[in-house]
């Protein structure tokens, strides 16, 4: 079975597929999955287990496994593309013949996309930077595991550490999951003698071990660091989620159109999550007053009713604006006031 060097590096690198399979120690120990996600001929970039029954020009898409998985499933559902993931199965199903999903760790998705194993995928910008992956960043998708805020990779030390700045870590050992990015951070600042060791997890614990000067860990809210009595010294990298594409796939008109359509729907789902629809029956004479209270770019849809003194009014606004508008329009004499969630909001 033929494998590229890039495939071998990615398959047996830290973070691959949950590390269920270790690298073989000899030819006789070679990894031999029941379903080979790359097919019997890697040079064809075929993914027969995923593409069965699909359009031959479907987009092979890396779906993030791990911390981003649940929030990505929710995002796809709001975009009208519900994803079904079976236990111990790496091939989620989605009702779109132009899209074939494969579960990969976010860490390895940019490498597989760059190498052409996948046409597109979703991952954090941090892993694009860490891997140095040459990919097309189609769109920034502002969502994550817990919030819509960027995740931050930070240098952290125990609360009682004498370290105050990154310069104080000269000549020390740092535990980090993003080794290359961490090394560049210190080199770019002229901080010498820093040794960066790869951390396979439980990174917070290592901060208090003898001989470890600091750790580099990812945080959204800082709660995990505080729970482990750690404090931040510096931010190495801010990261948001990205939809990325392989450069050759991006040149294919059909695949590019499908990737762009998916990006549009996913971005619309993110924007729609912050919006609500508001409709009511409002005295016709109050419509100008309501319009004046709406944000400048908003204009309500107004439809006549049989009762000429009233009209049906509908508008999409931010959740916070709706909260303020409901009591206001009630005082204007509105009846039948209804708010409803928005799945997609595309401008």
C-alpha positions in Angstrom: 0.0 0.0 0.0 1.6 3.3 -1.1 1.8 6.2 1.4 3.3 9.6 0.9 5.8 11.0 3.4 3.3 13.7 4.4 0.7 11.1 5.1 3.1 9.1 7.4 4.1 12.3 9.3 0.5 13.3 9.8 -0.8 9.9 10.7 1.7 9.2 13.4 2.1 12.8 14.7 0.9 13.8 18.2 -2.8 14.4 18.3 -3.8 12.1 15.4 -7.2 10.6 15.5 -7.2 10.5 19.3 -4.0 8.4 19.2 -6.0 5.2 19.1 -3.3 3.6 17.0 0.4 4.1 17.6 3.0 4.1 14.9 4.1 0.6 13.9 7.3 -0.6 15.3 8.1 -3.0 12.4 6.7 -4.0 9.0 4.8 -6.8 10.6 3.2 -4.4 13.1 1.9 -2.1 10.3 -1.4 -0.4 11.1 -4.1 -2.1 9.1 -7.6 -0.5 9.7 -10.8 -2.3 8.6 -11.7 0.7 6.5 -8.8 2.6 5.0 -9.9 6.2 4.8 -7.4 6.8 2.0 -8.3 3.8 -0.2 -5.9 1.3 -1.6 -4.2 3.9 -3.9 -3.2 7.0 -2.0 -2.1 8.7 -5.2 -5.8 8.9 -6.3 -6.7 10.8 -3.1 -9.8 8.5 -3.1 -11.9 8.2 0.1 -14.3 5.4 -1.0 -15.7 4.7 2.5 -16.8 8.3 2.7 -17.8 8.9 -0.9 -20.1 5.9 -1.4 -23.2 7.1 -3.1 -21.9 10.7 -3.4 -21.3 13.0 -6.4 -17.8 12.1 -7.8 -16.9 15.8 -7.4 -18.0 16.0 -3.8 -15.9 18.0 -1.4 -13.9 15.8 1.0 -14.3 17.7 4.2 -12.4 17.4 7.5 -14.9 17.7 10.4 -13.2 18.5 13.7 -13.1 15.8 16.3 -12.7 16.7 19.9 -13.3 20.0 21.6 -14.8 21.7 18.5 -17.0 18.7 17.5 -20.2 19.5 19.4 -20.3 23.2 18.6 -19.6 22.4 14.9 -22.4 19.9 14.8 -24.7 22.5 16.3 -23.5 25.1 13.7 -24.1 22.7 10.8 -27.6 21.9 12.1 -28.5 25.7 12.3 -27.2 26.0 8.7 -29.7 23.3 7.6 -27.1 20.5 7.4 -27.7 18.2 10.4 -24.7 15.9 10.9 -25.1 12.4 12.3 -22.0 10.9 14.1 -22.2 7.3 15.1 -20.1 6.0 18.1 -16.6 4.8 17.1 -17.2 5.8 13.5 -15.0 8.4 11.7 -17.4 9.1 8.8 -20.3 11.3 9.8 -23.3 11.5 7.5 -24.9 14.7 6.1 -27.8 15.0 3.7 -25.7 16.7 1.0 -24.4 14.7 -2.0 -21.8 17.4 -2.6 -20.2 16.9 0.8 -18.4 13.9 2.4 -17.3 14.3 6.0 -14.3 12.6 7.8 -13.6 13.1 11.5 -10.0 14.3 12.2 -8.4 16.2 15.0 -8.3 19.9 14.4 -4.5 19.7 14.8 -4.1 17.6 11.7 -6.8 19.0 9.4 -4.7 21.7 7.9 -1.9 19.2 7.1 -4.3 16.9 5.3 -6.0 19.8 3.5 -2.6 21.2 2.4 -1.5 17.7 1.1 -4.7 17.2 -0.9 -6.1 14.3 1.2 -9.0 16.6 2.1 -10.5 19.3 -0.1 -11.5 21.5 2.8 -12.1 21.4 6.5 -12.6 23.3 9.7 -9.8 23.9 12.2 -8.3 26.6 14.5 -6.0 29.2 13.0 -3.5 28.1 15.7 -2.9 24.7 13.9 -2.5 26.4 10.5 0.2 28.5 12.0 1.8 25.6 14.0 1.9 23.3 11.0 2.9 26.0 8.5 0.1 24.7 6.3 -0.2 26.3 2.8 -4.0 26.5 2.5 -6.7 28.9 1.4 -8.4 30.5 4.5 -11.9 30.8 3.1 -13.6 32.4 6.0 -13.2 33.1 9.7 -15.9 31.4 11.7 -16.3 33.1 15.1 -17.3 30.2 17.3 -15.5 27.9 19.6 -16.0 25.3 22.3 -17.4 27.7 24.9 -17.8 31.2 23.5 -17.5 33.2 20.4 -14.3 34.9 21.7 -10.9 34.0 20.3 -9.0 31.2 22.0 -5.6 32.3 23.3 -2.3 30.3 23.7 -0.7 31.8 26.8 2.5 31.4 28.7 1.5 30.6 32.3 3.4 30.0 35.6 2.3 29.1 39.1 0.8 32.0 41.1 3.9 32.1 43.4 6.5 31.9 40.6 9.0 34.8 40.5 8.6 35.0 36.8 6.9 38.2 35.7 7.7 38.5 32.0 8.7 36.2 29.1 12.3 37.5 29.4 12.5 35.9 32.9 12.2 32.5 31.3 15.6 32.6 29.5 17.4 29.3 29.9 14.3 27.4 31.2 12.2 24.4 30.0 8.7 25.1 28.6 6.0 22.5 28.2 3.7 23.2 25.2 1.5 21.5 22.6 2.4 24.0 20.0 6.2 23.5 20.0 7.1 25.4 16.8 5.0 28.4 17.6 6.4 28.6 21.1 10.0 28.3 19.9 9.3 31.2 17.4 7.8 33.3 20.1 10.9 33.2 22.2 13.4 33.4 19.3 11.6 36.5 17.9 12.1 38.2 21.2 15.7 37.3 21.5 15.1 35.1 24.5 17.9 32.6 24.5 18.3 29.0 25.9 14.6 28.2 26.1 13.9 24.4 25.6 10.4 23.6 24.5 9.2 20.1 25.2 6.0 18.7 23.6 3.2 18.2 26.1 0.9 15.2 25.5 -1.9 16.7 27.7 -2.6 17.6 31.3 -0.3 20.6 30.6 -1.4 22.6 33.6 0.0 20.0 36.0 3.5 20.3 34.5 3.8 24.0 35.5 4.5 23.0 39.2 7.0 20.3 38.4 10.7 20.9 39.3 12.7 22.0 36.3 9.7 23.3 34.3 9.9 27.1 34.0 6.4 27.6 32.5 3.8 26.0 30.3 2.0 27.2 27.2 -1.7 26.3 27.2 -4.9 27.3 25.4 -7.7 29.2 27.2 -10.9 30.9 26.3 -12.0 32.3 29.6 -9.0 31.7 31.9 -11.1 29.6 34.3 -8.9 26.4 33.9 -5.7 28.4 34.6 -7.2 29.9 37.7 -8.5 26.6 38.9 -5.0 25.2 38.7 -3.5 28.3 40.5 -1.7 29.5 37.4 -1.3 33.1 36.1 -0.7 34.4 32.6 2.7 35.9 31.7 2.2 36.5 27.9 0.0 35.7 25.0 1.7 33.8 22.2 -1.2 33.5 19.7 -4.9 34.3 19.4 -6.9 31.9 17.3 -10.4 31.6 15.9 -11.9 28.9 13.8 -11.4 28.9 10.1 -12.9 27.1 7.1 -9.9 26.2 4.9 -9.5 24.8 1.4 -6.8 22.9 -0.6 -5.3 25.2 -3.2 -6.0 22.7 -6.1 -9.6 22.1 -4.9 -10.1 25.9 -4.8 -9.2 26.1 -8.5 -11.9 23.5 -9.3 -15.0 25.6 -10.2 -17.5 23.0 -8.9 -15.6 22.3 -5.6 -15.0 26.0 -5.0 -18.6 26.8 -5.5 -19.6 24.1 -3.0 -17.0 25.3 -0.5 -18.2 28.9 -0.9 -21.8 27.9 -0.5 -21.0 26.0 2.7 -19.0 29.0 4.0 -22.0 31.3 3.3 -24.4 29.0 5.2 -22.1 28.5 8.2 -21.4 32.3 8.5 -25.1 32.9 8.2 -25.8 30.4 11.0 -23.3 32.2 13.2 -24.8 35.6 12.5 -28.3 34.2 12.9 -27.6 32.9 16.4 -27.3 36.5 17.7 -30.6 37.5 16.1 -34.3 37.1 16.7 -37.3 37.9 14.6 -40.0 40.1 16.1 -43.5 40.5 14.6 -46.7 42.1 15.8 -49.9 43.9 14.9 -49.2 47.6 15.4 -51.4 50.7 15.0 -50.6 52.2 11.6 -50.0 55.6 13.1 -47.2 54.1 15.3 -45.1 52.7 12.5 -43.0 55.9 12.0 -42.3 56.0 15.8 -41.1 52.3 15.7 -38.9 52.9 12.6 -37.2 55.8 14.4 -36.4 53.4 17.4 -34.7 50.8 15.2 -31.0 50.7 14.3 -30.4 52.9 11.2 -29.8 49.9 8.8 -33.0 48.2 9.9 -36.4 48.8 8.1 -39.4 46.8 9.2 -41.6 44.8 6.8 -45.1 46.4 7.0 -48.2 44.6 5.6 -51.8 45.9 5.6 -54.5 44.2 7.6 -58.3 44.1 7.0 -58.5 46.6 9.9 -57.0 49.7 8.3 -56.1 51.1 11.7 -53.6 48.3 12.2 -50.8 46.7 10.1 -48.6 43.6 10.5 -45.0 44.5 11.3 -42.0 42.2 11.2 -38.3 42.9 11.8 -35.1 41.0 12.6 -33.0 42.5 15.3 -30.3 41.6 17.9 -31.5 39.7 20.9 -30.7 42.7 23.2 -32.6 45.1 20.9 -35.7 42.8 20.9 -35.7 42.7 24.7 -35.9 46.5 24.8 -38.4 46.7 21.9 -41.1 44.4 23.2 -42.3 46.6 26.1 -41.9 49.7 23.9 -44.2 48.4 21.1 -46.6 47.2 23.7 -46.9 50.7 25.0 -47.5 51.8 21.4 -50.6 49.6 21.3 -49.1 46.5 19.6 -50.9 43.2 20.0 -50.0 39.6 19.0 -46.3 40.2 19.8 -44.1 37.2 18.9 -40.4 36.6 18.9 -38.7 33.7 17.2 -35.2 32.4 16.7 -33.3 32.9 13.5 -31.3 30.0 12.0 -29.7 32.0 9.2 -29.0 35.7 8.8 -27.2 36.5 5.5 -26.5 40.1 4.6 
